[in-house]
């Protein structure tokens, strides 16, 4: 898709998000969208350390929301991101993939540590209190809903927004990806994120 059309498509998607909640996005936005994302948030990473989003200004981020018990969407998306970084080699080292749980009841730091390590040791996985996470979900327009488990089963699934959020070095949201994107699209999107010039703060 031509870049100008991608920019128009992203703007239309953004308007739909405001009205209908997030369902589908595009990885290549030509400009940051100010009302999506947060200047900062504080959560806890898989090693039990404090994570401050503001401390990562200057580093391109890919933010993804999911949970460790996810059977398909979350693992597949994280595999694509890991392969994208591997394909881009040394140039992709600055990119930080950040996974935020939508299932804090089960996703303790210890659980997240084991889960995220299977994809890429550089990935960060985050959890937090109900109030902390609620603020992050609201900032990124993330929806999630626990489904009733099957009879006699302790497990349950969580429906959730399955978009990738590309955040520039300046900390501004730059565009969407989706878990259904092909490996080549994910890799191209990460490459574009690295190439994007940072926006000057005013």
Number of C-alpha atoms within 10 A of each C-alpha: 5 6 11 12 12 17 18 12 15 24 19 12 18 21 12 15 18 12 8 9 15 20 15 19 24 22 25 24 26 16 15 19 15 11 13 19 21 18 14 15 16 17 19 20 23 24 14 15 11 13 20 14 16 14 11 15 17 13 17 26 25 23 20 25 24 24 26 22 17 15 10 9 14 18 20 15 24 22 15 20 22 18 18 21 23 15 14 14 10 9 12 17 14 14 21 18 23 21 25 25 22 28 23 18 11 13 22 20 20 12 14 24 21 12 18 20 14 12 18 17 10 14 20 21 30 27 26 23 11 12 9 14 21 13 14 18 20 13 16 21 16 20 16 15 12 12 11 12 12 10 7 6 8 8 11 12 16 17 14 19 23 23 26 25 25 28 23 25 22 20 25 24 25 24 29 22 23 20 22 14 17 12 16 13 17 23 21 16 23 25 18 15 25 20 11 15 11 16 13 6 7 3
